[in-house]
Amino acid sequence: MLTVAVMIFLLILSICDLREKSLPVWLLLAGAVVIGPFSLWENGLAETALGCIPGIALLFISLALPHCLGTGDGLVVMTVGAAWGLYACCRWLLLGFTLAAAVGLWKMLIRKRSGKEQIALLPFLLLAAIGECLI
């Protein structure tokens, strides 16, 4: 049930990220309110708190480099990390960032786009989450 909630959360936010290039705060909060208690129930406090660490790190990065990463991305990673735990969250992020980097490289090298163009991160995290669930 928790995985289904996370996948729906990521799907809705991915659509918002692609269309608007921003994430609605109310949707981030709604996802955290729904997923957070289930995470505590299924994983316990320690595993839920450890799963939030990658999201907290991304929040700090987004505050230091706001032009590179959005705050919403860090909040999404915190919510999903709370649900999946530290190990699965790190695997998921590694795969998602690898997919995003591959597309970014393709845009720069093959399509000759500038490196300053922003790409939406959440669709890549959604694809990585689907891959994580299939493993």
N, CA, C and O atoms as a GROMACS GRO file, in nm:
protein
  540
    1MET      N    1   0.082  -0.119   0.000
    1MET     CA    2   0.000   0.000   0.000
    1MET      C    3   0.088   0.127   0.000
    1MET      O    4   0.057   0.224  -0.069
    2LEU      N    5   0.196   0.124   0.078
    2LEU     CA    6   0.285   0.238   0.087
    2LEU      C    7   0.353   0.265  -0.047
    2LEU      O    8   0.368   0.380  -0.087
    3THR      N    9   0.395   0.160  -0.115
    3THR     CA   10   0.461   0.176  -0.244
    3THR      C   11   0.364   0.234  -0.347
    3THR      O   12   0.404   0.316  -0.430
    4VAL      N   13   0.240   0.191  -0.343
    4VAL     CA   14   0.140   0.245  -0.436
    4VAL      C   15   0.120   0.395  -0.411
    4VAL      O   16   0.112   0.473  -0.505
    5ALA      N   17   0.113   0.434  -0.284
    5ALA     CA   18   0.098   0.576  -0.250
    5ALA      C   19   0.217   0.657  -0.299
    5ALA      O   20   0.201   0.767  -0.351
    6VAL      N   21   0.337   0.603  -0.283
    6VAL     CA   22   0.458   0.672  -0.329
    6VAL      C   23   0.458   0.686  -0.481
    6VAL      O   24   0.493   0.792  -0.534
    7MET      N   25   0.418   0.581  -0.551
    7MET     CA   26   0.418   0.587  -0.698
    7MET      C   27   0.315   0.688  -0.749
    7MET      O   28   0.342   0.761  -0.844
    8ILE      N   29   0.197   0.692  -0.688
    8ILE     CA   30   0.096   0.790  -0.727
    8ILE      C   31   0.146   0.931  -0.699
    8ILE      O   32   0.129   1.022  -0.781
    9PHE      N   33   0.208   0.950  -0.582
    9PHE     CA   34   0.267   1.078  -0.544
    9PHE      C   35   0.370   1.124  -0.648
    9PHE      O   36   0.367   1.238  -0.693
   10LEU      N   37   0.459   1.034  -0.687
   10LEU     CA   38   0.562   1.068  -0.785
   10LEU      C   39   0.503   1.094  -0.923
   10LEU      O   40   0.551   1.182  -0.995
   11LEU      N   41   0.401   1.019  -0.961
   11LEU     CA   42   0.339   1.039  -1.091
   11LEU      C   43   0.274   1.177  -1.101
   11LEU      O   44   0.293   1.248  -1.199
   12ILE      N   45   0.197   1.213  -1.000
   12ILE     CA   46   0.130   1.343  -1.000
   12ILE      C   47   0.232   1.457  -1.001
   12ILE      O   48   0.218   1.553  -1.076
   13LEU      N   49   0.335   1.445  -0.918
   13LEU     CA   50   0.436   1.550  -0.912
   13LEU      C   51   0.520   1.557  -1.040
   13LEU      O   52   0.564   1.665  -1.079
   14SER      N   53   0.542   1.444  -1.104
   14SER     CA   54   0.616   1.443  -1.230
   14SER      C   55   0.540   1.519  -1.338
   14SER      O   56   0.600   1.593  -1.416
   15ILE      N   57   0.410   1.499  -1.341
   15ILE     CA   58   0.328   1.571  -1.439
   15ILE      C   59   0.335   1.721  -1.412
   15ILE      O   60   0.350   1.801  -1.505
   16CYS      N   61   0.324   1.760  -1.285
   16CYS     CA   62   0.335   1.903  -1.250
   16CYS      C   63   0.471   1.958  -1.287
   16CYS      O   64   0.481   2.070  -1.338
   17ASP      N   65   0.576   1.882  -1.262
   17ASP     CA   66   0.712   1.927  -1.291
   17ASP      C   67   0.733   1.945  -1.441
   17ASP      O   68   0.798   2.041  -1.484
   18LEU      N   69   0.680   1.855  -1.521
   18LEU     CA   70   0.693   1.867  -1.666
   18LEU      C   71   0.614   1.985  -1.721
   18LEU      O   72   0.662   2.058  -1.808
   19ARG      N   73   0.493   2.004  -1.671
   19ARG     CA   74   0.406   2.109  -1.725
   19ARG      C   75   0.445   2.248  -1.677
   19ARG      O   76   0.454   2.341  -1.757
   20GLU      N   77   0.469   2.263  -1.547
   20GLU     CA   78   0.485   2.395  -1.487
   20GLU      C   79   0.627   2.428  -1.444
   20GLU      O   80   0.657   2.542  -1.410
   21LYS      N   81   0.715   2.328  -1.445
   21LYS     CA   82   0.853   2.344  -1.396
   21LYS      C   83   0.858   2.388  -1.249
   21LYS      O   84   0.955   2.448  -1.204
   22SER      N   85   0.751   2.357  -1.176
   22SER     CA   86   0.748   2.383  -1.032
   22SER      C   87   0.654   2.283  -0.968
   22SER      O   88   0.572   2.220  -1.035
   23LEU      N   89   0.666   2.270  -0.837
   23LEU     CA   90   0.584   2.175  -0.762
   23LEU      C   91   0.494   2.250  -0.665
   23LEU      O   92   0.542   2.334  -0.589
   24PRO      N   93   0.363   2.222  -0.667
   24PRO     CA   94   0.273   2.290  -0.573
   24PRO      C   95   0.303   2.250  -0.429
   24PRO      O   96   0.315   2.131  -0.398
   25VAL      N   97   0.316   2.348  -0.342
   25VAL     CA   98   0.348   2.322  -0.202
   25VAL      C   99   0.239   2.239  -0.135
   25VAL      O  100   0.268   2.150  -0.056
   26TRP      N  101   0.114   2.269  -0.167
   26TRP     CA  102   0.004   2.195  -0.104
   26TRP      C  103   0.010   2.046  -0.140
   26TRP      O  104  -0.027   1.962  -0.059
   27LEU      N  105   0.056   2.014  -0.261
   27LEU     CA  106   0.066   1.874  -0.302
   27LEU      C  107   0.182   1.805  -0.231
   27LEU      O  108   0.171   1.688  -0.193
   28LEU      N  109   0.294   1.876  -0.212
   28LEU     CA  110   0.405   1.821  -0.137
   28LEU      C  111   0.364   1.791   0.007
   28LEU      O  112   0.397   1.686   0.062
   29LEU      N  113   0.293   1.885   0.068
   29LEU     CA  114   0.248   1.866   0.206
   29LEU      C  115   0.145   1.754   0.216
   29LEU      O  116   0.149   1.674   0.310
   30ALA      N  117   0.054   1.747   0.121
   30ALA     CA  118  -0.046   1.640   0.122
   30ALA      C  119   0.021   1.503   0.112
   30ALA      O  120  -0.017   1.409   0.182
   31GLY      N  121   0.120   1.492   0.024
   31GLY     CA  122   0.193   1.366   0.012
   31GLY      C  123   0.265   1.329   0.140
   31GLY      O  124   0.264   1.213   0.181
   32ALA      N  125   0.327   1.427   0.203
   32ALA     CA  126   0.399   1.400   0.328
   32ALA      C  127   0.302   1.360   0.439
   32ALA      O  128   0.333   1.272   0.520
   33VAL      N  129   0.185   1.423   0.442
   33VAL     CA  130   0.086   1.391   0.546
   33VAL      C  131   0.030   1.251   0.527
   33VAL      O  132   0.001   1.181   0.624
   34VAL      N  133   0.013   1.209   0.402
   34VAL     CA  134  -0.040   1.075   0.375
   34VAL      C  135   0.068   0.968   0.393
   34VAL      O  136   0.044   0.866   0.458
   35ILE      N  137   0.185   0.992   0.338
   35ILE     CA  138   0.291   0.890   0.336
   35ILE      C  139   0.363   0.881   0.471
   35ILE      O  140   0.401   0.772   0.514
   36GLY      N  141   0.383   0.996   0.539
   36GLY     CA  142   0.458   0.996   0.665
   36GLY      C  143   0.408   0.901   0.771
   36GLY      O  144   0.486   0.820   0.821
   37PRO      N  145   0.280   0.905   0.809
   37PRO     CA  146   0.232   0.814   0.912
   37PRO      C  147   0.242   0.666   0.873
   37PRO      O  148   0.272   0.582   0.957
   38PHE      N  149   0.215   0.635   0.745
   38PHE     CA  150   0.230   0.497   0.700
   38PHE      C  151   0.375   0.452   0.710
   38PHE      O  152   0.403   0.336   0.743
   39SER      N  153   0.468   0.543   0.682
   39SER     CA  154   0.611   0.510   0.692
   39SER      C  155   0.648   0.478   0.836
   39SER      O  156   0.717   0.379   0.862
   40LEU      N  157   0.602   0.561   0.927
   40LEU     CA  158   0.630   0.534   1.069
   40LEU      C  159   0.570   0.401   1.113
   40LEU      O  160   0.631   0.327   1.189
   41TRP      N  161   0.451   0.373   1.065
   41TRP     CA  162   0.383   0.249   1.103
   41TRP      C  163   0.457   0.127   1.050
   41TRP      O  164   0.478   0.030   1.124
   42GLU      N  165   0.498   0.131   0.923
   42GLU     CA  166   0.561   0.015   0.861
   42GLU      C  167   0.709   0.001   0.894
   42GLU      O  168   0.758  -0.110   0.915
   43ASN      N  169   0.782   0.113   0.898
   43ASN     CA  170   0.928   0.108   0.910
   43ASN      C  171   0.980   0.138   1.049
   43ASN      O  172   1.092   0.097   1.082
   44GLY      N  173   0.904   0.206   1.129
   44GLY     CA  174   0.954   0.248   1.260
   44GLY      C  175   1.023   0.382   1.249
   44GLY      O  176   1.055   0.429   1.140
   45LEU      N  177   1.046   0.442   1.364
   45LEU     CA  178   1.102   0.576   1.369
   45LEU      C  179   1.245   0.582   1.316
   45LEU      O  180   1.279   0.675   1.242
   46ALA      N  181   1.329   0.487   1.352
   46ALA     CA  182   1.470   0.492   1.314
   46ALA      C  183   1.488   0.482   1.162
   46ALA      O  184   1.560   0.562   1.104
   47GLU      N  185   1.423   0.386   1.098
   47GLU     CA  186   1.436   0.368   0.954
   47GLU      C  187   1.374   0.484   0.878
   47GLU      O  188   1.426   0.525   0.774
   48THR      N  189   1.264   0.537   0.928
   48THR     CA  190   1.200   0.652   0.864
   48THR      C  191   1.291   0.774   0.872
   48THR      O  192   1.306   0.847   0.774
   49ALA      N  193   1.351   0.797   0.987
   49ALA     CA  194   1.440   0.912   1.004
   49ALA      C  195   1.566   0.896   0.918
   49ALA      O  196   1.612   0.993   0.857
   50LEU      N  197   1.622   0.776   0.912
   50LEU     CA  198   1.740   0.754   0.827
   50LEU      C  199   1.708   0.775   0.680
   50LEU      O  200   1.791   0.826   0.604
   51GLY      N  201   1.588   0.736   0.638
   51GLY     CA  202   1.548   0.754   0.500
   51GLY      C  203   1.534   0.899   0.459
   51GLY      O  204   1.541   0.931   0.341
   52CYS      N  205   1.516   0.988   0.556
   52CYS     CA  206   1.502   1.131   0.528
   52CYS      C  207   1.636   1.200   0.502
   52CYS      O  208   1.638   1.311   0.450
   53ILE      N  209   1.746   1.136   0.537
   53ILE     CA  210   1.878   1.199   0.526
   53ILE      C  211   1.912   1.245   0.384
   53ILE      O  212   1.958   1.358   0.368
   54PRO      N  213   1.892   1.162   0.279
   54PRO     CA  214   1.923   1.212   0.144
   54PRO      C  215   1.840   1.335   0.106
   54PRO      O  216   1.891   1.426   0.040
   55GLY      N  217   1.714   1.338   0.147
   55GLY     CA  218   1.630   1.454   0.117
   55GLY      C  219   1.677   1.578   0.189
   55GLY      O  220   1.673   1.688   0.132
   56ILE      N  221   1.721   1.562   0.313
   56ILE     CA  222   1.775   1.676   0.389
   56ILE      C  223   1.901   1.728   0.321
   56ILE      O  224   1.922   1.849   0.312
   57ALA      N  225   1.986   1.636   0.274
   57ALA     CA  226   2.108   1.678   0.203
   57ALA      C  227   2.072   1.756   0.076
   57ALA      O  228   2.136   1.857   0.045
   58LEU      N  229   1.972   1.710   0.004
   58LEU     CA  230   1.930   1.782  -0.117
   58LEU      C  231   1.868   1.917  -0.083
   58LEU      O  232   1.881   2.012  -0.161
   59LEU      N  233   1.801   1.927   0.029
   59LEU     CA  234   1.748   2.057   0.072
   59LEU      C  235   1.861   2.156   0.097
   59LEU      O  236   1.852   2.272   0.056
   60PHE      N  237   1.966   2.111   0.162
   60PHE     CA  238   2.081   2.200   0.185
   60PHE      C  239   2.145   2.241   0.052
   60PHE      O  240   2.183   2.357   0.036
   61ILE      N  241   2.155   2.148  -0.041
   61ILE     CA  242   2.211   2.180  -0.173
   61ILE      C  243   2.122   2.281  -0.244
   61ILE      O  244   2.172   2.374  -0.307
   62SER      N  245   1.990   2.262  -0.235
   62SER     CA  246   1.899   2.355  -0.304
   62SER      C  247   1.902   2.494  -0.242
   62SER      O  248   1.878   2.593  -0.311
   63LEU      N  249   1.930   2.502  -0.113
   63LEU     CA  250   1.943   2.633  -0.050
   63LEU      C  251   2.074   2.701  -0.090
   63LEU      O  252   2.079   2.823  -0.108
   64ALA      N  253   2.180   2.622  -0.104
   64ALA     CA  254   2.310   2.677  -0.142
   64ALA      C  255   2.316   2.710  -0.291
   64ALA      O  256   2.378   2.809  -0.331
   65LEU      N  257   2.251   2.628  -0.373
   65LEU     CA  258   2.254   2.646  -0.519
   65LEU      C  259   2.112   2.643  -0.574
   65LEU      O  260   2.072   2.544  -0.636
   66PRO      N  261   2.034   2.748  -0.553
   66PRO     CA  262   1.893   2.746  -0.593
   66PRO      C  263   1.871   2.738  -0.743
   66PRO      O  264   1.764   2.695  -0.787
   67HIS      N  265   1.969   2.776  -0.822
   67HIS     CA  266   1.955   2.769  -0.968
   67HIS      C  267   1.979   2.628  -1.021
   67HIS      O  268   1.951   2.601  -1.138
   68CYS      N  269   2.032   2.539  -0.937
   68CYS     CA  270   2.065   2.404  -0.982
   68CYS      C  271   1.960   2.300  -0.943
   68CYS      O  272   1.934   2.206  -1.018
   69LEU      N  273   1.901   2.317  -0.826
   69LEU     CA  274   1.809   2.216  -0.774
   69LEU      C  275   1.700   2.287  -0.696
   69LEU      O  276   1.727   2.380  -0.620
   70GLY      N  277   1.576   2.242  -0.714
   70GLY     CA  278   1.466   2.306  -0.645
   70GLY      C  279   1.445   2.249  -0.505
   70GLY      O  280   1.481   2.135  -0.477
   71THR      N  281   1.387   2.329  -0.420
   71THR     CA  282   1.357   2.286  -0.284
   71THR      C  283   1.254   2.173  -0.284
   71THR      O  284   1.259   2.083  -0.201
   72GLY      N  285   1.161   2.180  -0.379
   72GLY     CA  286   1.059   2.076  -0.388
   72GLY      C  287   1.118   1.938  -0.413
   72GLY      O  288   1.066   1.838  -0.364
   73ASP      N  289   1.226   1.933  -0.490
   73ASP     CA  290   1.292   1.804  -0.516
   73ASP      C  291   1.344   1.743  -0.386
   73ASP      O  292   1.331   1.622  -0.365
   74GLY      N  293   1.402   1.825  -0.301
   74GLY     CA  294   1.451   1.776  -0.173
   74GLY      C  295   1.337   1.727  -0.084
   74GLY      O  296   1.352   1.627  -0.014
   75LEU      N  297   1.224   1.798  -0.086
   75LEU     CA  298   1.109   1.757  -0.007
   75LEU      C  299   1.050   1.626  -0.057
   75LEU      O  300   1.006   1.542   0.022
   76VAL      N  301   1.049   1.608  -0.189
   76VAL     CA  302   1.000   1.482  -0.246
   76VAL      C  303   1.092   1.367  -0.204
   76VAL      O  304   1.044   1.261  -0.164
   77VAL      N  305   1.221   1.388  -0.214
   77VAL     CA  306   1.317   1.284  -0.177
   77VAL      C  307   1.306   1.252  -0.028
   77VAL      O  308   1.320   1.136   0.011
   78MET      N  309   1.281   1.352   0.054
   78MET     CA  310   1.261   1.328   0.197
   78MET      C  311   1.139   1.240   0.221
   78MET      O  312   1.145   1.146   0.302
   79THR      N  313   1.030   1.269   0.153
   79THR     CA  314   0.907   1.192   0.170
   79THR      C  315   0.925   1.049   0.123
   79THR      O  316   0.886   0.955   0.192
   80VAL      N  317   0.982   1.032   0.005
   80VAL     CA  318   1.001   0.897  -0.049
   80VAL      C  319   1.105   0.821   0.034
   80VAL      O  320   1.091   0.701   0.057
   81GLY      N  321   1.210   0.890   0.077
   81GLY     CA  322   1.310   0.826   0.162
   81GLY      C  323   1.252   0.778   0.293
   81GLY      O  324   1.289   0.672   0.343
   82ALA      N  325   1.160   0.854   0.349
   82ALA     CA  326   1.093   0.811   0.472
   82ALA      C  327   1.014   0.684   0.448
   82ALA      O  328   1.006   0.598   0.536
   83ALA      N  329   0.956   0.671   0.331
   83ALA     CA  330   0.876   0.553   0.300
   83ALA      C  331   0.962   0.431   0.269
   83ALA      O  332   0.928   0.320   0.308
   84TRP      N  333   1.072   0.451   0.198
   84TRP     CA  334   1.150   0.338   0.149
   84TRP      C  335   1.274   0.306   0.232
   84TRP      O  336   1.328   0.197   0.219
   85GLY      N  337   1.318   0.396   0.314
   85GLY     CA  338   1.439   0.373   0.391
   85GLY      C  339   1.563   0.422   0.319
   85GLY      O  340   1.559   0.454   0.200
   86LEU      N  341   1.673   0.429   0.392
   86LEU     CA  342   1.797   0.489   0.342
   86LEU      C  343   1.855   0.414   0.223
   86LEU      O  344   1.888   0.476   0.122
   87TYR      N  345   1.867   0.284   0.233
   87TYR     CA  346   1.933   0.207   0.128
   87TYR      C  347   1.857   0.214  -0.004
   87TYR      O  348   1.916   0.242  -0.108
   88ALA      N  349   1.727   0.190   0.000
   88ALA     CA  350   1.646   0.195  -0.122
   88ALA      C  351   1.641   0.337  -0.178
   88ALA      O  352   1.640   0.355  -0.300
   89CYS      N  353   1.638   0.436  -0.091
   89CYS     CA  354   1.635   0.576  -0.136
   89CYS      C  355   1.764   0.612  -0.209
   89CYS      O  356   1.760   0.678  -0.312
   90CYS      N  357   1.877   0.569  -0.157
   90CYS     CA  358   2.005   0.599  -0.222
   90CYS      C  359   2.015   0.529  -0.358
   90CYS      O  360   2.063   0.589  -0.454
   91ARG      N  361   1.971   0.404  -0.367
   91ARG     CA  362   1.970   0.334  -0.496
   91ARG      C  363   1.880   0.406  -0.595
   91ARG      O  364   1.916   0.424  -0.712
   92TRP      N  365   1.763   0.447  -0.547
   92TRP     CA  366   1.665   0.517  -0.631
   92TRP      C  367   1.723   0.649  -0.682
   92TRP      O  368   1.710   0.680  -0.801
   93LEU      N  369   1.785   0.726  -0.593
   93LEU     CA  370   1.845   0.854  -0.634
   93LEU      C  371   1.958   0.834  -0.733
   93LEU      O  372   1.969   0.909  -0.831
   94LEU      N  373   2.042   0.735  -0.710
   94LEU     CA  374   2.153   0.709  -0.801
   94LEU      C  375   2.102   0.678  -0.941
   94LEU      O  376   2.156   0.728  -1.040
   95LEU      N  377   2.000   0.595  -0.951
   95LEU     CA  378   1.944   0.562  -1.080
   95LEU      C  379   1.876   0.684  -1.144
   95LEU      O  380   1.893   0.709  -1.263
   96GLY      N  381   1.800   0.758  -1.066
   96GLY     CA  382   1.732   0.877  -1.118
   96GLY      C  383   1.828   0.983  -1.167
   96GLY      O  384   1.808   1.041  -1.274
   97PHE      N  385   1.933   1.011  -1.089
   97PHE     CA  386   2.032   1.111  -1.130
   97PHE      C  387   2.111   1.063  -1.252
   97PHE      O  388   2.149   1.144  -1.337
   98THR      N  389   2.135   0.933  -1.262
   98THR     CA  390   2.205   0.879  -1.379
   98THR      C  391   2.121   0.896  -1.505
   98THR      O  392   2.173   0.934  -1.610
   99LEU      N  393   1.991   0.869  -1.494
   99LEU     CA  394   1.902   0.889  -1.608
   99LEU      C  395   1.897   1.036  -1.650
   99LEU      O  396   1.903   1.069  -1.769
  100ALA      N  397   1.885   1.125  -1.551
  100ALA     CA  398   1.881   1.269  -1.580
  100ALA      C  399   2.013   1.316  -1.643
  100ALA      O  400   2.012   1.397  -1.736
  101ALA      N  401   2.124   1.266  -1.594
  101ALA     CA  402   2.253   1.305  -1.650
  101ALA      C  403   2.268   1.255  -1.793
  101ALA      O  404   2.323   1.325  -1.878
  102ALA      N  405   2.220   1.134  -1.821
  102ALA     CA  406   2.229   1.080  -1.956
  102ALA      C  407   2.147   1.165  -2.054
  102ALA      O  408   2.193   1.194  -2.164
  103VAL      N  409   2.028   1.204  -2.014
  103VAL     CA  410   1.945   1.288  -2.100
  103VAL      C  411   2.007   1.427  -2.116
  103VAL      O  412   2.006   1.483  -2.226
  104GLY      N  413   2.061   1.482  -2.009
  104GLY     CA  414   2.128   1.611  -2.017
  104GLY      C  415   2.247   1.607  -2.111
  104GLY      O  416   2.267   1.699  -2.191
  105LEU      N  417   2.326   1.502  -2.101
  105LEU     CA  418   2.440   1.486  -2.192
  105LEU      C  419   2.394   1.471  -2.336
  105LEU      O  420   2.454   1.529  -2.426
  106TRP      N  421   2.289   1.395  -2.357
  106TRP     CA  422   2.235   1.377  -2.492
  106TRP      C  423   2.189   1.511  -2.549
  106TRP      O  424   2.214   1.540  -2.666
  107LYS      N  425   2.124   1.592  -2.467
  107LYS     CA  426   2.078   1.723  -2.515
  107LYS      C  427   2.196   1.813  -2.551
  107LYS      O  428   2.189   1.888  -2.648
  108MET      N  429   2.302   1.806  -2.473
  108MET     CA  430   2.417   1.894  -2.500
  108MET      C  431   2.500   1.845  -2.618
  108MET      O  432   2.541   1.926  -2.701
  109LEU      N  433   2.525   1.716  -2.626
  109LEU     CA  434   2.616   1.664  -2.728
  109LEU      C  435   2.548   1.636  -2.861
  109LEU      O  436   2.602   1.670  -2.966
  110ILE      N  437   2.432   1.575  -2.857
  110ILE     CA  438   2.366   1.535  -2.981
  110ILE      C  439   2.279   1.647  -3.036
  110ILE      O  440   2.284   1.677  -3.156
  111ARG      N  441   2.201   1.708  -2.951
  111ARG     CA  442   2.107   1.810  -2.999
  111ARG      C  443   2.167   1.950  -2.993
  111ARG      O  444   2.101   2.047  -3.033
  112LYS      N  445   2.289   1.962  -2.945
  112LYS     CA  446   2.363   2.089  -2.941
  112LYS      C  447   2.289   2.199  -2.864
  112LYS      O  448   2.288   2.315  -2.905
  113ARG      N  449   2.227   2.162  -2.755
  113ARG     CA  450   2.160   2.260  -2.668
  113ARG      C  451   2.262   2.314  -2.569
  113ARG      O  452   2.366   2.252  -2.545
  114SER      N  453   2.232   2.428  -2.512
  114SER     CA  454   2.323   2.486  -2.413
  114SER      C  455   2.312   2.409  -2.282
  114SER      O  456   2.210   2.345  -2.255
  115GLY      N  457   2.415   2.414  -2.205
  115GLY     CA  458   2.415   2.347  -2.076
  115GLY      C  459   2.334   2.420  -1.971
  115GLY      O  460   2.322   2.373  -1.858
  116LYS      N  461   2.279   2.534  -2.006
  116LYS     CA  462   2.204   2.614  -1.911
  116LYS      C  463   2.055   2.579  -1.908
  116LYS      O  464   1.982   2.628  -1.822
  117GLU      N  465   2.011   2.496  -1.999
  117GLU     CA  466   1.870   2.456  -2.004
  117GLU      C  467   1.839   2.364  -1.885
  117GLU      O  468   1.912   2.269  -1.858
  118GLN      N  469   1.730   2.393  -1.817
  118GLN     CA  470   1.691   2.311  -1.702
  118GLN      C  471   1.603   2.197  -1.748
  118GLN      O  472   1.522   2.211  -1.839
  119ILE      N  473   1.620   2.082  -1.683
  119ILE     CA  474   1.535   1.968  -1.710
  119ILE      C  475   1.463   1.931  -1.581
  119ILE      O  476   1.515   1.951  -1.471
  120ALA      N  477   1.343   1.878  -1.596
  120ALA     CA  478   1.264   1.837  -1.481
  120ALA      C  479   1.322   1.708  -1.423
  120ALA      O  480   1.342   1.612  -1.496
  121LEU      N  481   1.349   1.707  -1.294
  121LEU     CA  482   1.411   1.590  -1.230
  121LEU      C  483   1.311   1.481  -1.197
  121LEU      O  484   1.343   1.363  -1.206
  122LEU      N  485   1.191   1.519  -1.158
  122LEU     CA  486   1.096   1.419  -1.106
  122LEU      C  487   1.055   1.312  -1.208
  122LEU      O  488   1.035   1.197  -1.166
  123PRO      N  489   1.042   1.340  -1.336
  123PRO     CA  490   1.013   1.229  -1.428
  123PRO      C  491   1.122   1.121  -1.427
  123PRO      O  492   1.092   1.002  -1.440
  124PHE      N  493   1.246   1.162  -1.410
  124PHE     CA  494   1.354   1.065  -1.403
  124PHE      C  495   1.349   0.986  -1.272
  124PHE      O  496   1.379   0.867  -1.268
  125LEU      N  497   1.310   1.056  -1.165
  125LEU     CA  498   1.294   0.986  -1.037
  125LEU      C  499   1.176   0.890  -1.041
  125LEU      O  500   1.178   0.785  -0.977
  126LEU      N  501   1.072   0.925  -1.117
  126LEU     CA  502   0.959   0.834  -1.134
  126LEU      C  503   1.003   0.708  -1.209
  126LEU      O  504   0.970   0.597  -1.168
  127LEU      N  505   1.076   0.726  -1.318
  127LEU     CA  506   1.127   0.610  -1.392
  127LEU      C  507   1.218   0.524  -1.304
  127LEU      O  508   1.212   0.401  -1.309
  128ALA      N  509   1.300   0.589  -1.224
  128ALA     CA  510   1.388   0.515  -1.133
  128ALA      C  511   1.307   0.441  -1.027
  128ALA      O  512   1.343   0.330  -0.987
  129ALA      N  513   1.198   0.502  -0.981
  129ALA     CA  514   1.112   0.437  -0.882
  129ALA      C  515   1.045   0.313  -0.942
  129ALA      O  516   1.030   0.210  -0.875
  130ILE      N  517   1.004   0.324  -1.067
  130ILE     CA  518   0.946   0.206  -1.134
  130ILE      C  519   1.051   0.097  -1.142
  130ILE      O  520   1.022  -0.020  -1.116
  131GLY      N  521   1.174   0.134  -1.178
  131GLY     CA  522   1.282   0.036  -1.182
  131GLY      C  523   1.311  -0.022  -1.044
  131GLY      O  524   1.337  -0.141  -1.032
  132GLU      N  525   1.307   0.060  -0.943
  132GLU     CA  526   1.331   0.015  -0.806
  132GLU      C  527   1.225  -0.085  -0.762
  132GLU      O  528   1.255  -0.182  -0.694
  133CYS      N  529   1.102  -0.061  -0.802
  133CYS     CA  530   0.993  -0.153  -0.765
  133CYS      C  531   1.003  -0.286  -0.840
  133CYS      O  532   0.961  -0.390  -0.790
  134LEU      N  533   1.060  -0.283  -0.960
  134LEU     CA  534   1.073  -0.406  -1.038
  134LEU      C  535   1.190  -0.492  -0.993
  134LEU      O  536   1.195  -0.611  -1.022
  135ILE      N  537   1.284  -0.431  -0.920
  135ILE     CA  538   1.401  -0.507  -0.874
  135ILE      C  539   1.363  -0.595  -0.759
  135ILE      O  540   1.447  -0.668  -0.706
   0.00000   0.00000   0.00000
